[in-house]
């Protein structure tokens, strides 16, 4: 209950106060300029209706300078780190309105230039006005008026002038040219190749310095020459025997003289027939035609001979010694049928030469094996006495004499390789690298007691027990190799034969380095030579120290 006291109404304690409704003030009278402005509250229809408690809640809002629409994942490529990196700073400025104006700041360069131009115009105008005043005074006095040709002109007062000329007709001219020749070049760069190029560059620089020094000496001699002649000295004439053209001319004359000397022998080589062949049909006779020799080859034994695959009139002869107690230096002479009087090339070696072989595709390369187990490769085109490749104890060599050497064509690696066989029982394959000669073991020859040299060694190895193999290995050892030859048949180039000091012949393959394909009990003494048939590729011929030559079939290892 509310108590009334006078005109005031009193509210009991604890009762909440009700919100009072807004009562607008009375409208002002028309024409009343001193009336208070009327405040009108306009509520939109879609205004959110909130309670008193929600209206009294304080909501804190913070304004930042960040752009909410700015990208945060801008990535750019960092060349230094070679990776994409996110940009840490992104432009946050947003331009809502921009307009170009004509206002310039006084401290700007353009504003200063405009102020200078205005000042110059004012000075020119004041000067013109002063001149005009003076001219007016002079007119009154009777003098001529001043020249006003340098007065300022209106910059917008101009006129265009144009003229029409004759246009010449256009002409198109076309032509066709041949495309420039192109060529594809490819190669590989290795560490040793770079090293060799640096060495060549150093040698080139040294030769240039030597030529410069020689050129300076020659100039000094030319300068001193007239003085010496004046003093009575005479200049020494050049030696004609040292002229390089003289050697070529002498070589041609030597060939012509030999051709005249051995003309009858050449005719006998082409057309000679022995009359005794008709009487003895089953017997033949030999006519010696040429005899090759040199002063250095005297008292030396011919150990090997090899024909050149490209030049049919050229062959190489190796000189050495088969006597172990009488070993001397070796010699290689390259003869030609066109000049039997003396060799075309001669190479000396420290040890006796035991075998030779020309490369079938590169006839200028000559591989040779020596008595001390070393191998060498000479390049005949270079005409130098030192080999281009040579094995040593450091790089690896055989421990016994090398009896055969054969070049091999490697179609897979396209590398120059040759195979050698020695009395130490090793068959090695040598590879000519960029700057060195390397070797690998192709086969290690074993005696028959080791279980590796038996007939059908692969089959016996599968059936034999471990005890039998151990006992056989103790009985046998290394077998000394004496000769070898590779098959010439198509697809059979990896098959080769090996003759040993024990009289056995083994058929091997480059694909298998641990066993023989088959073995032949051929001779009772050492096998000195074995050759495949060039026509029938399944037959071969062997020769031994037991004075026997036998013809074998590759598929019949038991008897010839």
PEMO-V407878 format. One record per residue. SS is DSSP state (~ for helix, > for strand, _ for the rest). PHI is phi as a letter, one per 20 degrees, with the letter a starting at -180 (NA if undefined). D_CENTER is the distance of its C-alpha to the mean C-alpha in whole Angstrom. Layout:
ss=(SS SS)
phi=(PHI PHI)
d_center=(D_CENTER D_CENTER)
//
This chain:
ss=(_ _ > > > _ _ > > > _ _ _ _ _ _ _ _ _ _ _ _ _ _ _ _ _ _ _ _ _ _ _ _ _ _ _ _ _ _ _ _ _ _ _ _ _ _ _ _ _ ~ ~ ~ ~ ~ _ _ _ _ _ _ _ _ _ _ _ _ _ _ _ _ _ _ > > > > _ _ _ _ > > > > _ _ _ _ _ _ _ _ _ _ _ _ _ _ _ _ _ _ _ _ _ _ ~ ~ ~ ~ ~ ~ ~ ~ ~ ~ ~ ~ ~ ~ ~ ~ ~ ~ ~ ~ ~ ~ ~ ~ ~ ~ ~ ~ ~ ~ ~ ~ ~ _ _ _ _ _ _ _ _ _ _ _ _ _ _ _ _ _ _ _ _ _ _ _ _ _ _ _ _ _ _ _ _ _ _ _ _ _ _ _ _ _ _ _ _ _ _ _ _ _ ~ ~ ~ ~ ~ ~ ~ ~ ~ ~ ~ ~ ~ ~ ~ ~ ~ ~ ~ ~ ~ ~ ~ ~ ~ ~ ~ ~ ~ ~ ~ ~ ~ ~ ~ ~ ~ ~ ~ ~ ~ _ _ _ _ _ _ _ _ ~ ~ ~ _ ~ ~ ~ ~ ~ ~ ~ ~ ~ ~ ~ ~ ~ ~ ~ ~ ~ ~ _ ~ ~ ~ ~ ~ ~ ~ ~ ~ _ _ _ ~ ~ ~ _ _ _ _ _ _ _ _ _ _ _ _ _ _ _ _ _ _ _ _ _ _ _ > > > > > > > _ _ _ _ _ _ > > > > > > > _ _ _ _ _ _ _ _ _ > > > > > > > _ _ > _ _ _ _ _ > > > > > _ _ _ > > > > > > _ _ _ _ _ _ > > > > > > _ _ _ _ > > > > > ~ ~ ~ _ _ _ _ _ _ > > _ _ _ _ _ _ _ _ _ _ _ > > > > > > > > _ _ _ _ _ _ > > > > > > > _ _ _ > > > > > > > _ _ _ _ > > > > > > > > _ > _ ~ ~ ~ _ _ _ _ _ _ ~ ~ ~ ~ ~ ~ ~ _ _ ~ ~ ~ ~ ~ ~ ~ ~ ~ ~ _ _ > _ _ > > > > > > _ _ _ _ _ _ _ _ > > > > > > _ _ _ > > > > > > _ _ > _ _ _ _ _ > > > > _ _ _ _ _ > > > > > > _ _ _ _ _ _ > > > > > > _ _ _ _ > > > > > _ _ _ _ _ _ _)
phi=(NA e e d c m e e d d e f f n e f e e f e f f d f f f f f f f n e f e f f f e e d d d e f f e f f e d e f f f f f f e d e c d e c e f e f e f f d c f d c e e f f e l b e c f f f d c f d f c e e b b b e c d e c f f e f f f f f f f f f f f f f f f f f f f f f f f f f f f f f f f f f e o e f f f f d f e f f d f f e e b c e c c b d d f e f f e c d c c b d c f f f f d b e c c a c d c f f f f f f f f f f f f f f f f f f f f f f f f f f f f f f f f f f g g f f f f f o f d e f f f f f f e f f f f f f f f f f f f f f f f f f f d f f f f f f f e c f c e f f f f e d f e c c c d d f d d c d a b f f e f m d e f d b b b e f f e e f e d b d c d d a b e e f e c e c f e b c d d d c f f b f f b f f c b c d c f d f e d b b a e f f d d f e e c d b d d f e n e c b c d d f f f l c e d f e c b e b f f e o b f e c f e e b b c f c e e f f e l d e c b d c c c f f n d d d d d c e e f c b d d c c e e a d f c f f f e n e e f f m g f f f f f e f e f f f f f f f f f f e b f d f e d b a a e f e f f n d f e e b d c d d f e n e c d e c c f e c d d b e f a c c e e c e c f e e b b c f f f d e f d c b c c c c f e m c c c d d d f e c f e b f)
d_center=(113 112 115 116 117 118 116 113 111 110 107 108 105 102 102 99 99 98 96 98 98 97 100 99 101 104 102 103 106 105 106 105 103 103 102 99 96 96 93 92 90 88 86 84 84 81 81 80 83 83 86 87 85 82 83 83 80 78 74 72 69 66 65 61 59 56 55 56 54 51 48 47 43 41 38 35 31 31 27 28 28 26 29 32 35 39 41 44 46 47 49 53 55 56 58 61 62 61 63 62 65 66 67 65 65 67 64 62 60 61 65 65 64 67 70 69 69 72 74 73 75 78 78 78 80 83 82 83 86 87 87 89 92 92 92 95 97 96 97 100 101 100 96 93 91 87 84 83 80 77 79 76 75 75 71 72 74 72 72 69 69 67 67 66 64 63 60 58 57 53 51 48 46 43 40 37 34 32 28 26 23 20 17 14 11 8 5 2 3 6 10 11 8 10 13 13 12 15 17 17 18 21 22 22 24 27 27 28 30 32 32 34 36 37 38 40 42 42 44 46 47 48 50 52 52 55 57 57 58 61 62 62 59 57 53 52 51 47 47 46 45 42 41 38 39 42 40 39 43 44 42 43 47 46 45 48 50 49 49 53 54 52 53 56 54 51 54 55 52 52 56 58 60 62 66 66 64 67 69 67 65 64 62 60 60 57 56 54 53 50 50 47 47 46 48 45 46 49 51 47 47 45 43 40 39 37 36 33 32 31 34 37 39 37 37 37 39 39 42 43 46 47 49 48 51 50 46 45 41 40 39 37 38 37 40 40 43 44 44 46 47 44 41 38 36 37 35 37 36 37 39 40 38 39 36 34 32 30 26 28 25 23 27 26 25 28 28 31 33 36 39 38 35 32 30 28 26 26 25 28 26 26 29 29 31 29 27 23 23 26 27 30 32 29 26 29 31 34 37 39 39 36 38 36 32 30 27 25 23 21 20 19 16 16 16 19 22 26 29 31 35 37 41 40 39 35 33 30 26 24 20 18 15 13 16 19 21 22 24 26 30 30 34 37 40 43 47 49 51 47 48 44 45 48 48 47 45 44 47 49 47 48 51 52 53 51 54 54 50 51 54 52 49 51 53 49 47 44 44 43 41 42 40 38 37 34 36 35 36 34 33 34 31 31 35 36 39 40 43 44 47 49 50 48 45 43 41 37 34 31 31 34 34 37 39 41 41 44 46 48 51 51 53 55 53 49 47 46 44 43 42 41 43 40 43 44 41 44 46 45 47 47 49 50 52 55 56 55 52 52 51 49 48 45 48 51 50 53 55 53)
//
